[in-house]
Amino acid sequence: LKHVGSGPQHTNEFWYVVCAFNMCHFHVLAWATLLLSVAQADRMTVEMHDHHLKPSDGEPAAVTVCEDDAIWEQIMASPDVGSIRAIPWQEITNSMTNYLSNEALIISNLDAAVKNLKEEIEMKKNAEVSSAFSDEQIQTLIRNSISTENSFGSVENAVGSKCGKPGNKPRVPFEASTHAKDNIVPVAQPLLSTGEFKSETKKFVSVCKDFLGAKDQDELDNYCVEVCSELAKVVQGLSDQKSNSKMDTTKLEKTLAAKNIELLDAQKRRGQCQQSKQNIEGFRQYLESLDAEIIKRHEAVRKAEIELDSAYWALDDLEKKLGEQNLLLSDAETLLQGNKETVKEAREALAGLQGDEDKFIELIGAAKSNLEELREELANMKSAANAVLEIKKYVSATALKMGYFVDLVVRKPVRDIGLVESTNVWDYFEEDVSAESCSATYKKKLSDFHQYCTGPAMEQFKKIKNFVDLTPICTLGDEEKIASEGDQAVQTRIGMLTKDMKETQSWLDPFKGTAMTEEKEAEMVGQGEPEGLRQITGVYWRTQFYTGYLKEWKVGRGKFLGLLDALTKSVESLEADVLKEENSLSKLKGALDKTSTSREAAQKHLDAALADEQATLSGKEEVEQAIAELDEEILKAKNLLTDLEDILARAIEMYKQAKAELIRGHAEGKDGVMALSQLQGPAVGTLPPL
């Protein structure tokens, strides 16, 4: 306080600093901030340097969530699928819920205690206080007690005799002072019996000595000094029986301040735990949604691969069957013997059928190749989808740890000194200090000083002015102006303090320094951004990790979401491959139809040959058997191709579902990872466009 300044104005500031401390019952934060602001009148520029935030080379400090050391390690286990799925979420929730229940009970008890203390203090402050005797009342009591015949007889006799001091006239009875004490009792009792008035010994003695001419004398030179003391003692005894003095609330106010600090600490702990619980539950939902997507996609891929594999084997069987048909047809052609024209025509028809079947086999081979290509693309898609989900988990977990880093080293110290989001700084200050009792006390002392200095002291200084001119010592300004300037100086200081404290408090907002809000952040997450990215911008926006990597996850500004769009295009390319397979199957079906037509023609030719040249054919029964077997195998081929079309249709549907799941998995997780409500950025200026 000595460094506040020099001169009248700073003297006034000193008085009001003491006044403000006694008046406001500062929390330790407010008092520390006040001293800092008084010592440093100018605003302090705060800058954050990257090296201040570098972690140590050793292991990072443990994080305690809701005073449970195990929660953080359980949540931040190795970021692999197995470890994440093994997180004991219910155990963590039960721990946090139990902690919040205990804190609620503590806060409830503290609220009741604070309320009772406030009521007790208010009652004592509002209790009626007896008024002190005025000078006139004291003089009347003295006059009535010493003016009786058995006492001094009159005020003049008491003054002249110095209340019976030998050698002074008139002579008065030796028992005069004793009778005066007896006489004052019935005179004083009516005034003191109601409690409206009270006596103050110091004032009574001072007024009495002035009244009896014993001022600045001792009890041996003037017996009136002792008489005044004895009368004051008697009257004080009567006063103490009925008077109401102002009740001291200092101890209660100290207890109230301590309880308020305990309550604030408990509310802070509960608020931090509630925020942690909300963030952890959101993180749980986010991770579970991603895990659900992995399960869905894995199941879809398995189904598609099984169907494709079945189609592959079906085609392979068809190929074998067609080969067998070729053998059967060759056997049939060998069996056809004879030189008739009808036999030749049948041979030519069968040769045409053989050509069509060769083309059919070629198309089946093309379909098989396309299916193999499709299987490879699907495997690649599965790996890419899993990789995207894992990367988003890593990014979210990293952002969570970055947010907790800031919470521990930036926001927690601010909260520990009492400044939390719910703090109303004006609860500790007055908006009008001039109405406070300490202001009145200061002005009373100022008035006494001003009156003495400009009155008696100035008169004495003028008497010796010819020798030493001391009048400048008491050359003061207007008393009211001095008092008003004192009020204004303290009010200005309070305004500066509250403004600085509100500014510091505002940085507890994780979006401080940016134009982002919770609604806008939700929109960004809906468009694919990792949860929590926007909440760490205010602190880490100048780090290389943010500018070189994390920033690339931003919607419309980074390249990573563009890469995800490229992944979507790859899915579309896969669909194009499916269309290619559909075209191949269409050609395959056309070839099969043509083969059926050729077979029917061959059948007619063979029937004609058998009818006309039965004698020239050997092994008629063998030819008929071969033709029957050919019909049966071609029918089987048609059935297999129909099955193939169904399988490929299901495969196409599964690819479309994989595409939808990938896009939805990228956009979901909105309810998840830690909503970092605790970020601060540089306190000077605003952030440049990012």
Secondary structure, DSSP 4 states (H G I P E B T S, - for coil): -GGG-SSHHHHHHHHHHHHHHHHHT--HHHHHHHHHHHH--SPPP----GGGGPPPSSPPPP--BTTBHHHHHHHTS-SSHHHHHT--HHHHHHHHHHHHHHHHHHHHHHHHHHHHHHHHHHHHHHS--PEEPPHHHHHHHHHHHHSSTTTTSSHHHHHHHTTT-TTSSS---TTHHHHHHHHHHHHHHHHHTTSSEE--HHHHHHHHHHHTT-TT--TTT-THHHHHHHHHHHHHHHHHHH--PPPP-HHHHHHHHHHHHHHHHHHHHHHHHHHHHHHHHHHHHHHHHHHHHHHHHHHHHHHHHHHHHHHHHHHHHHHHHHHHHHHHHHHHHHH----SHHHHHHHHHHHHHHHHHHHHHHHHHHHHHHHHHHHHHHHHHHHHHHHHHHHHHHHHHHHHHHHHHHIIIIIHHHHHTT--TT--GGGSS-S-GGGSHHHHHHHHHHHHHHHHIIIIIHHHHHHTTTT---GGGG----HHHHHHHHHHHHHHHHHHHHHHHHHHHHTTSTTTTSS--HHHHHHHHHTTPPTTGGGSHHHHTTSHHHHHTGGGGSTTT-SHHHHHHHHHHHHHHHHHHHHHHHHHHHHHHHHHHHHHHHHHHHHHHHHHHHHH-TTT-S-HHHHHHHHHHHHHHHHHHHHHHHHHHHHHHHHHHHHHHHHHHHHHHHH--TT-S---TT----SSS-PPP-
